[in-house]
Amino acid sequence: MKIIFSYHAKKRMVERGIKFEMIEDAINFPNYIIRKGKKVEAFKNFNEGVLKIVYLEKENFIKIITLFWK
């Protein structure tokens, strides 16, 4: 599924040194997820910490809203 980014998410990705491959891994193979209405929060453990990604699932794509290390 195609992944697109909000302007905010692109900016945070660069600021926080989060690679696209990490985002794909967290979305496809999360340690756990929390669904809040239309939003999905995916959590994935990495050496750097726990990556949290907040996104919307659409029919043909996933839109990343924000992402950060916990």
C-alpha positions as CSV (number, residue, x, y, z in Angstrom):
1,M,0.0,0.0,0.0
2,K,1.3,3.5,-0.9
3,I,2.5,5.7,2.0
4,I,2.1,9.4,1.9
5,F,3.2,12.0,4.4
6,S,1.7,15.2,5.8
7,Y,4.0,18.2,5.7
8,H,4.3,18.0,9.5
9,A,5.3,14.3,9.3
10,K,8.0,14.9,6.6
11,K,9.4,17.7,8.8
12,R,9.5,15.5,11.9
13,M,11.0,12.6,10.0
14,V,14.0,14.7,9.1
15,E,14.3,16.4,12.5
16,R,14.1,13.0,14.3
17,G,16.3,11.0,12.0
18,I,13.6,8.5,11.2
19,K,14.2,6.5,8.0
20,F,11.5,5.5,5.6
21,E,12.3,1.8,6.1
22,M,11.6,2.1,9.8
23,I,8.2,3.6,9.1
24,E,7.4,0.8,6.7
25,D,8.5,-1.8,9.3
26,A,6.5,-0.1,12.0
27,I,3.3,0.0,9.9
28,N,3.7,-3.5,8.5
29,F,5.0,-5.3,11.6
30,P,4.1,-3.2,14.7
31,N,4.7,-4.5,18.2
32,Y,1.2,-3.2,18.9
33,I,-1.4,-0.8,17.6
34,I,-4.1,1.4,19.1
35,R,-7.1,2.4,17.0
36,K,-8.8,5.7,17.8
37,G,-11.6,6.2,15.4
38,K,-10.1,6.8,12.0
39,K,-6.6,7.2,13.4
40,V,-4.2,4.4,14.0
41,E,-1.2,4.5,16.3
42,A,1.5,2.0,15.5
43,F,4.4,1.3,18.0
44,K,7.6,-0.5,17.0
45,N,10.7,-1.1,19.1
46,F,14.1,-0.2,17.5
47,N,17.6,0.3,19.0
48,E,16.9,4.0,19.2
49,G,13.7,3.5,21.2
50,V,10.0,3.0,20.5
51,L,8.8,4.6,17.3
52,K,5.2,5.8,17.4
53,I,3.5,6.6,14.1
54,V,0.0,8.1,13.9
55,Y,-1.7,7.6,10.5
56,L,-4.9,7.3,8.6
57,E,-5.8,4.2,6.6
58,K,-7.5,5.1,3.4
59,E,-8.7,2.7,0.7
60,N,-5.6,3.0,-1.5
61,F,-3.0,4.6,0.7
62,I,-1.8,5.3,4.3
63,K,-1.3,9.0,5.3
64,I,1.2,9.6,8.0
65,I,0.1,12.4,10.3
66,T,3.1,12.4,12.8
67,L,5.8,10.2,14.1
68,F,8.2,10.4,17.0
69,W,10.4,8.5,19.4
70,K,8.9,7.5,22.8
